[in-house]
Amino acid sequence: MQAGYIIVDMNISDMAQYQQYMAVAPAAVAAAGGEYLVRGGRFETLEGQWKPSRIAMLKFPSFEIAKAFYDSELYRAAREKRSGTTEFFNMVLVEGATVPA
């Protein structure tokens, strides 16, 4: 089973309010068996014109589990705390690659 990855590019406009989301989102991620691989931090654009503001990347045991996390009651409550705190919040779910042995 391939892992499921959620990749987010966001621009936070109200950090004080956004911190309320940051305080509860990790519990929702953990409850679904997920983990943060990236949560902010340093980055550099190596090719292209993409200029992300802040990146987060999460890993889940599967695509389906990641989708269930997004739709879960716990994460819905977290998303309510995030409402109105970002200029934009782009999130994609992608299935991990099968790498030949």
N, C-alpha and C positions, 0 to 999 in steps of 0.2 A: 504494500500500500504506500503510495507516494504521500509525502507531507503536503499540507496546504499552507500557503503563505499569504498573509495580509500585508500589503505595502501601502503606506500612507504618506502623502505629502500635504503639509498644512502650513498655514500662516496664522499664528495665534495673535489675536488682537486684544484680548483681555486675559492676561496671564493670571491675575488674582482669581478670577472665576474659573479659568481653565484648570487651575490646580485642584479644584474640587473634583473635576473629572479624573485627573491624574491620581487622586487619592483612592478612587473606587474602581477604576478600570482594571488594574492588575488582578484584583480578586475575581473578576469576571473572566479574565484570560486564564488564570490558574484553574478555575472551576471547570473549564472546558479542556484542560490538559495542554494549554498553550504556554508559550514562553516568548518573552521579548528578546529579539536578536539585536535590534537597534531601537533606541528611544532617544532621539535628538543626537547630539554629538557632532563632531567635526566631519565635514565632507568636502569633496572637491569634484567638480565636473571635469571629467577626463575627455569626453567627446560630446559633440552636439551643443544645443542651445539651452538645455534644461537647466534651470536655476532654481532648484528646490529651496524652500524656506526652512522646513524642519521635516526630517524623515523619521518614520517609525516602521519597523518590520517585525512581524510576529510569525511564529511557527506553530502549527497545530499538527496533530497526528495524521490528519487527512483533510482533503478539500471539504468533504461533507461536515466534518467536525468544526472546521473553521466557519462554515456557513451557519451551522447551528449556534455557534458562539455569537455571531452577529445578531441572530434573531432571538437570542435568549433574553429572559426577563432581566437578568443581572446586567447584561450589556445595554439593554434598552434604557434601564434606569441611569446607567453611566452616560449614555448619549444625551439624555435630558439635561444632565449637568453641563455637558459640553455646548449645548445649544446657545448660539449667539456669542460664542467666545472666539471664533475664528473668522478671518476674512475668507478663507476657503479651507476645505477639508476633503481631499481627494483620497479615496480608498479603493483598492482593487484586491481581489482574491485570485490567486493563481495556484495551480497545481504544480508541485515539484516535479523535477525531471527524473526519469528512469535512466540511471547510468549503467551501461553494460559493465559487467565484471571483467 
